[in-house]
């Protein structure tokens, strides 16, 4: 995420970059030392998408200020 936004790790922290997922569970996080997108907890496809062939989890990256 840091590379895609052309920000260094300090700028990620200073700009208040955060991830927001649909629903109440936060499935993804930003790794503090690398800026990589990582899973924040175990994702159970069968529980989330029981009868759906294509399972998609969406999240938004929120950055304060202008890019």
C-alpha positions as CSV (number, residue, x, y, z in Angstrom):
1,X,0.0,0.0,0.0
2,X,2.8,2.4,0.9
3,X,4.4,1.8,-2.5
4,X,1.1,2.1,-4.4
5,X,0.4,5.5,-2.7
6,X,4.0,6.6,-3.2
7,X,4.4,7.3,0.5
8,X,7.2,6.2,2.9
9,X,6.3,4.5,6.2
10,X,6.6,7.6,8.2
11,X,4.2,9.4,5.9
12,X,1.7,6.5,6.2
13,X,1.6,7.1,10.0
14,X,1.6,10.9,9.8
15,X,-1.2,11.0,7.2
16,X,-3.4,8.7,9.4
17,X,-3.7,6.0,6.7
18,X,-6.3,3.4,7.8
19,X,-8.3,0.6,6.3
20,X,-12.1,0.3,6.5
21,X,-13.9,-2.9,5.7
22,X,-17.6,-3.5,5.0
23,X,-19.5,-4.8,8.0
24,X,-18.2,-4.9,11.6
25,X,-15.1,-7.1,11.2
26,X,-11.7,-5.7,10.2
27,X,-10.2,-8.4,8.0
28,X,-7.2,-6.4,6.8
29,X,-4.5,-4.2,8.3
30,X,-1.4,-2.4,7.3
31,X,1.9,-3.9,8.5
32,X,3.6,-1.1,10.5
33,X,7.2,-1.9,9.4
34,X,6.6,-2.7,5.7
35,X,3.4,-0.9,4.7
36,X,2.1,-4.1,3.2
37,X,-1.6,-5.1,3.3
38,X,-2.0,-8.1,5.5
39,X,-4.8,-10.2,6.9
40,X,-5.8,-9.0,10.4
41,X,-7.4,-12.3,11.4
42,X,-8.4,-15.7,10.0
43,X,-10.8,-15.4,7.1
44,X,-13.3,-18.3,6.8
45,X,-14.7,-18.3,3.3
46,X,-17.4,-20.9,4.1
47,X,-18.7,-18.7,6.9
48,X,-18.7,-15.5,4.9
49,X,-19.8,-16.7,1.4
50,X,-21.8,-19.9,2.0
51,X,-23.7,-20.0,-1.3
52,X,-21.8,-17.5,-3.4
53,X,-19.3,-18.9,-6.0
54,X,-17.2,-15.7,-6.1
55,X,-16.3,-14.5,-2.6
56,X,-15.1,-10.8,-2.5
57,X,-14.1,-8.9,0.6
58,X,-13.8,-5.1,0.0
59,X,-11.9,-2.6,2.0
60,X,-11.1,1.1,1.5
61,X,-7.8,2.8,2.2
62,X,-8.5,6.2,3.8
63,X,-5.7,8.8,3.6
64,X,-6.0,12.2,5.3
65,X,-4.8,15.2,3.3
66,X,-4.1,15.4,-0.4
67,X,-2.1,12.9,-2.5
